[in-house]
Amino acid sequence: MYKYLLLFLLLLGNSTVFAQSFETSFHSLAGTKEQLPFWLWANQLGRYNRNNSTIQNFELDAGHDFSLNNSDFSFEGQARLNFLLANDNAIHITELFGGINWKFLQIKAGAFAEDEIYNGLSASNGNIAYSRNARPHPRIRLGFNRFVPLISDWFAVYGFYEEGLLNDNRYVNDTHLHHKAFYLRLGKPASLQLSAGLEHYVMWAGTHPVYGELPGWEDYFKYITGSAGGDNSLPTDQLNVLGNGYGSYQVEIKKKWNT
């Protein structure tokens, strides 16, 4: 049996392409008046509490990607751990996720961060409703992994559908976060591009300290469609919409030059 297992592993190794990474880093941060400067704690995935005069951070970052030869399937995994010495010492799992890609389709599960843009110079990371100022929460995302051309290269679409759980210490415990997005893009990559889209968020369900259990999966369709609550929901949700719903409109213009 062991011979067959070894043969299988050898064949798998010959038919896949692996990419592994492992990085360690150490950061020492300091500020005055018992606070860190804005650009030391902002856009850092919630790793640092700004109410510290000094923070020592030791980070482990490991990734593993592989794809099957002659196949459109690829797999990815990532883990990032932070060991912090500060006013309150802590060990944080900042990122831990896995994903499967097939052509332009993707399923991704775990605590993962959005890609950083503009080398971190944007305080909102290009999205006023979803920055990198907090640790990633566990979620599952289904959708596209890139813009997908439709009629030709000058017209493309992008979108995803996502459900997550806000597992931090908050007023309503075990709050769910629904998130979906749809974008259109005009223009070719080597010329002027205009992209515009809509993102929708809903905080739903959970346990309220005063009102108890809030409506859950039985009212899921009302949450994701922005409908008013039923008789089992709070009076304010019956007059407005069920859950804490909000959205953002995103518009981006890109232009590339040869120099």
Beta strands, then each sheet from edge to edge (+ up, - down):
strand 1: 16-30
strand 2: 54-68
strand 3: 73-85
strand 4: 90-102
strand 5: 105-111
strand 6: 138-144
strand 7: 148-149
strand 8: 155-166
strand 9: 175-186
strand 10: 193-204
strand 11: 207-208
strand 12: 212-213
strand 13: 244-254
sheet 1: 1+ 2- 3+ 4- 5+ 6- 8+ 7-
sheet 2: 1+ 2- 3+ 4- 5+ 6- 8+ 9- 10+ 13-
sheet 3: 11+ 12-
end
